[in-house]
Amino acid sequence: MSGQTKDLDERRLSNRLAPSPEWGACRGFIETTYQFQHDFFETDYLPSLLGLGAWDDRHWTSRVKIEKELSMMKAAVLLDYEGYQRRPRSLRVDVLPGRGAQHKRLHAKVAMAVYEKAVRLIVGSANLTEPGYRHNVEAMGVLTVTPKNPEAAPLIVQAIAGGRDLLEPWLSRTDPSILAEAEAFLERLHMADSNDDWFCWGGGSEPVWRQVLSHWPANERIASIKIVSPFWSVEDGRGPLM
């Protein structure tokens, strides 16, 4: 393998999903996405997320292995109905296309996985598709909380709390108890409040850009802003930068 090929392979997002054996079994996960590719999700994303190794879709042992894992957890994918084409073969994952309040699109790409000894939050720009995780240039942040590393626990608690109302049209159609399990795990840890880090969702009553401004330190001049985004709205004199 050439150095360039190896470097590209290491940058694929799917390769960053594998769990640590120290975390124990996966208890469940909830994903949000705009676009959804059923075959990629089942034969690439899930084996990576659950640490199942290589997948052979032609061999029955791969199917039995993943069905066994899924039978012991709660799993749901929440997506915008425009991105839904078909569901994966496994019926153990709730695949829920829909729209939010006031017919708002679901454009968030957030994943939360709960293990016996860890909670993991993945936030990025990639849809649950092969281009998103294998080919595109995408941004991703991964927060992992364990008893030995509890620092990000308050931020994940914020993420769960902020997402409950916004995702209610989807969560009301599945078993959301994995969220309560994650909160219980996080609250058992010693969590120091931090005023420097915060998590926000779009789609609520206050736009994301106003939430950013509300957290900006009072009376401090803005020296620079760095934004990574797949879209940019037309400025009309009243936009975020103005």
Phi, psi and omega in degrees: 000128180291162179298322181292318179296318179297318180297317179295320181295321182290338182272356177292132186296327181302328182286352179261005186269342188300133179280163174274141177301336181292341184280344182080193184290150176283129180270337179160172179205155173228131181238147169237145181201160174269311177251149185220126179248106190299319183289321176298316182302316187277326186257353182231301186296307182300312177302325178291312182298323184265000178066040184266358179079200185295146181248132175238101186292347180268355184248131186294336182295327177295317179297315180297320183297313183287325178295323177297316179297313183294333181292342183255015182215171174253127186221136180211143173241121179255126184215161175288141186293339177292335181268002183268129175244308175199161183270162174292169183293325181289133177268004182274354176251124175285115176253112194238092173284148180177191178225155180275189179300147183056028176063030181283140180288149173266107182245359180290145173238085185232137177228135174233124178243134182245124178248174180299325184230028180195154169232134184234132177241126181242122182232129181196199182251355187274131169289165176280069181220161177298315176302319182298318185261347185241335190233319185290163167274111185231161175253145179208137171240136182237123176247126179236125180247128175227168176303331179277338182226079186266005191303323185273005183302313180300325181291321179290323175300318176301316182298317180295313182298317182291333183273343186301307183291317183295327183263007184304321179301334177267316184296332180291349181253008179219181177269106183271013187296342178295332176294316178296323178296319177296315180299319180296318178297314183293322182288340177286343180273158176282111184247121175267127179296141178231131177269357184271330184247139178207159183236133178227152176249146169272172177094355179267200183286337182246124180300155181302319184295327177289326176296321178298313181296324181293338178265357181288135180304133183299139174066015177258130179289147177276116180275320180199153176229131177242124183234131173247118185206144175281346183226155172217123182287151178295131178279133178237021182093352180233018184280183185304315183291324176297000000 
